């Protein structure tokens, strides 16, 4: 591991600074890593929603990544919005050539405002080509339901544990299913791995009022940081949840829509995070 851990991010731009590549860079810099960036697409969006996504040509994505991988020793690969099936195929080939590098995959389907960002073909390609190479996937509960049940009409009725088993059957090593989109008093996140498929580690988090832009990107990026810094995948998932929760606790209004997580909250606030440990079992 290098003195300053380096994370190679595959994600799209976000001119509002809330999500995507911008969230990756801010999160990883805040936590002491060096982010390297492979742009997969350019978005037109603000805090109120996404107008459209323009994918970057897969050859350019490939050339960006391989140039960096030949030049730098990468500790972790983090994948966000990939923007096209061709980019997913290309990333599968890249990760196959570097099997020693852990892969944190955030399988983005929609934006926080519900804008559709991935086609069914993209999702099926992710399941087939990227999930088997992923060290950890971080779907929210709605994404997990969709990914585990393309052909099932009533997705809401599927048990979360059954969803996790279906996703693990694709070959991914670990899953963190987040529950922020469920209508529950507190947020319930579940961490699964091959050793505890039937007994997930469960985290309960106080639900912070408001709607936020870039929560999932912040979580996946911070997990990548802690893995790069030498934490086990389970401990990385726990530390990253605490960091993400704190960024929401100190979130700010940067536009007229959703709140933006404050990835540098520690620069402006005296953190009392030691008093806000998650409940888990």
C-alpha positions in Angstrom: 0.0 0.0 0.0 1.3 3.4 -0.9 1.9 6.1 1.7 -1.1 8.1 0.5 -3.7 5.5 -0.7 -4.9 6.0 -4.3 -8.4 5.3 -5.5 -9.3 5.0 -9.2 -12.9 6.3 -9.7 -15.1 5.5 -12.6 -18.1 7.9 -12.6 -19.8 10.8 -14.3 -19.5 14.5 -13.6 -22.1 16.4 -11.6 -21.9 20.2 -12.2 -23.9 20.8 -8.9 -21.1 19.1 -6.9 -23.5 16.9 -5.1 -22.9 13.5 -6.6 -20.8 11.5 -9.1 -17.2 12.3 -9.7 -17.4 15.5 -7.7 -18.6 13.5 -4.6 -15.9 10.9 -5.1 -13.1 13.6 -5.2 -14.4 15.5 -2.2 -15.1 12.5 0.0 -11.8 10.8 -0.7 -9.8 14.0 -0.3 -11.5 14.7 3.0 -10.6 11.3 4.3 -7.0 11.4 3.3 -6.8 9.6 0.0 -5.7 10.6 -3.5 -8.6 10.3 -6.0 -7.8 9.6 -9.6 -10.7 10.1 -12.1 -11.9 8.2 -15.1 -14.9 10.1 -16.5 -17.6 7.8 -17.8 -20.1 10.5 -18.8 -21.1 14.2 -18.6 -24.4 15.0 -16.9 -26.6 18.1 -17.1 -28.1 18.3 -13.6 -28.6 20.5 -10.5 -29.9 19.8 -7.0 -33.5 19.4 -8.4 -32.8 16.6 -10.9 -30.9 15.2 -13.9 -31.8 16.5 -17.4 -29.7 14.1 -19.4 -26.5 12.1 -19.4 -24.0 12.0 -22.3 -21.8 8.9 -22.1 -18.1 9.1 -22.8 -17.0 6.7 -25.6 -15.8 3.4 -24.2 -12.4 3.6 -25.9 -11.8 6.9 -24.2 -12.8 5.4 -20.8 -10.5 2.5 -21.5 -7.6 4.8 -22.5 -8.1 7.0 -19.4 -8.0 4.0 -17.0 -5.2 2.1 -18.5 -3.0 5.2 -18.7 -3.4 5.7 -15.0 -3.1 2.0 -14.1 0.2 1.8 -15.9 1.5 4.9 -14.1 0.2 4.5 -10.6 -0.2 1.7 -8.0 -3.9 1.8 -7.3 -5.2 0.6 -4.0 -9.0 0.4 -4.7 -11.3 0.8 -7.8 -14.6 2.6 -7.1 -17.4 2.5 -9.7 -20.4 4.8 -9.8 -22.5 5.7 -12.8 -21.0 4.0 -15.9 -23.4 5.6 -18.4 -23.4 2.9 -21.1 -23.3 -0.9 -21.6 -20.1 -0.4 -23.6 -18.5 1.2 -20.6 -19.6 -1.7 -18.4 -18.1 -4.2 -20.8 -14.8 -2.2 -21.0 -14.6 -1.9 -17.2 -15.1 -5.7 -16.9 -12.1 -6.2 -19.1 -10.0 -3.7 -17.1 -10.9 -5.2 -13.7 -10.2 -8.7 -15.1 -6.6 -7.5 -15.9 -6.1 -6.2 -12.3 -7.8 -8.8 -10.2 -5.7 -7.9 -7.1 -7.3 -4.5 -6.8 -10.5 -4.4 -4.6 -13.6 -3.2 -6.5 -16.3 -1.1 -4.7 -19.4 -1.0 -7.0 -22.3 1.4 -6.5 -25.0 0.1 -9.0 -26.8 3.3 -9.7 -30.2 3.0 -11.3 -31.8 6.4 -10.6 -30.8 9.7 -9.1 -32.0 10.8 -5.7 -34.9 12.6 -7.4 -35.9 9.5 -9.2 -34.4 10.3 -12.7 -33.7 7.1 -14.6 -29.9 6.8 -15.2 -29.4 3.1 -16.2 -31.2 1.0 -18.8 -32.2 -2.6 -18.2 -29.4 -3.7 -20.6 -26.9 -1.8 -18.5 -28.1 -3.5 -15.3 -28.1 -6.9 -16.8 -24.5 -6.3 -18.0 -23.5 -5.2 -14.6 -25.0 -8.3 -13.0 -23.3 -10.6 -15.4 -19.9 -8.8 -15.9 -19.2 -6.7 -12.9 -20.9 -8.2 -9.9 -18.7 -11.4 -10.0 -15.6 -9.1 -9.8 -17.0 -6.8 -7.0 -15.5 -6.9 -3.5 -18.6 -5.0 -2.3 -21.8 -3.7 -3.9 -23.7 -0.9 -2.2 -27.3 -0.8 -3.6 -30.1 1.0 -1.8 -33.1 -1.1 -1.1 -35.0 -0.1 -4.3 -31.9 -0.8 -6.5 -31.5 -4.2 -4.7 -35.1 -5.1 -5.4 -34.8 -4.3 -9.1 -31.5 -6.0 -9.6 -32.7 -9.2 -7.9 -36.0 -9.5 -9.6 -36.2 -8.2 -13.2 -39.1 -10.6 -14.0 -41.1 -10.4 -10.8 -44.0 -8.0 -10.8 -44.4 -7.3 -7.1 -40.9 -6.3 -6.2 -41.9 -4.8 -2.8 -42.9 -8.2 -1.5 -39.5 -9.8 -1.7 -37.7 -10.3 1.6 -34.5 -8.3 2.0 -32.5 -11.4 3.0 -33.8 -13.2 -0.1 -32.8 -10.3 -2.2 -29.2 -10.5 -0.7 -29.0 -14.2 -1.4 -30.0 -13.7 -5.0 -27.4 -10.9 -5.5 -24.7 -12.9 -3.8 -25.5 -15.8 -6.2 -24.1 -13.5 -9.0 -20.6 -13.8 -7.4 -20.1 -10.6 -5.5 -18.3 -11.1 -2.2 -20.1 -8.6 0.0 -23.3 -6.5 -0.1 -24.3 -3.5 1.9 -28.0 -2.8 1.3 -29.0 0.6 2.5 -32.5 1.4 3.7 -32.8 5.2 3.4 -35.5 4.9 0.8 -37.7 2.6 2.9 -40.5 4.3 4.9 -39.2 3.5 8.4 -38.7 5.5 11.5 -34.9 4.8 11.5 -32.7 3.8 8.6 -31.8 0.2 8.6 -28.7 -0.9 6.6 -27.7 -4.6 6.2 -24.2 -5.9 5.6 -23.9 -9.4 4.1 -20.9 -11.5 3.2 -20.3 -15.2 2.3 -19.8 -16.1 6.0 -23.0 -14.5 7.2 -25.5 -14.8 4.3 -28.3 -15.7 6.7 -27.2 -13.5 9.6 -26.4 -10.0 8.3 -24.8 -7.3 10.4 -27.6 -4.8 10.9 -27.1 -1.1 11.5 -29.8 1.3 12.7 -29.3 5.0 12.0 -31.3 8.0 13.1 -33.2 9.4 10.1 -32.1 13.0 9.4 -34.9 15.2 8.1 -34.6 16.4 4.5 -33.7 15.1 1.1 -30.1 14.7 0.0 -28.2 14.7 -3.3 -25.2 12.3 -3.4 -25.6 10.1 -0.3 -24.9 6.9 -2.1 -21.9 8.2 -3.9 -20.5 9.5 -0.5 -21.1 6.1 1.1 -19.4 4.1 -1.6 -16.5 6.5 -1.9 -15.9 6.5 1.8 -16.0 2.7 1.9 -13.3 2.7 -0.8 -11.2 5.0 1.4 -11.3 2.8 4.4 -10.5 -0.3 2.3 -7.6 1.6 0.8 -6.4 2.5 4.3 -6.3 -1.2 5.3 -9.7 -1.7 7.1 -11.5 -5.0 6.6 -14.5 -4.7 4.3 -16.9 -5.1 7.2 -15.1 -2.4 9.3 -14.8 -0.2 6.2 -18.6 -0.4 5.7 -19.2 0.6 9.3 -16.8 3.5 9.4 -18.2 4.8 6.1 -21.7 4.8 7.4 -20.6 6.9 10.3 -18.8 9.4 8.0 -21.8 9.6 5.6 -24.3 10.1 8.4 -22.1 13.0 9.7 -22.0 14.6 6.2 -25.8 14.5 6.2 -26.0 15.9 9.7 -24.0 18.9 8.6 -25.5 19.1 5.1 -26.1 22.5 3.4 -28.4 24.0 0.8 -26.3 24.7 -2.3 -29.3 25.1 -4.7 -33.1 25.1 -4.7 -33.5 21.4 -4.5 -32.0 18.6 -2.4 -29.5 19.3 0.4 -25.8 18.6 -0.3 -23.7 16.4 2.0 -20.9 18.4 3.7 -17.9 16.1 3.1 -15.7 18.6 4.9 -17.9 19.1 7.9 -14.9 18.5 10.2 -13.3 21.7 8.9 -16.2 23.9 10.1 -17.8 22.0 13.0 -16.6 20.5 16.2 -17.6 17.0 15.6 -19.3 15.0 18.4 -19.5 11.9 16.3 -18.1 9.8 19.2 -21.5 10.3 20.9 -23.4 9.0 17.9 -22.2 5.5 17.5 -24.5 3.3 15.4 -26.5 0.5 17.0 -25.7 -2.8 15.3 -25.8 -6.5 15.9 
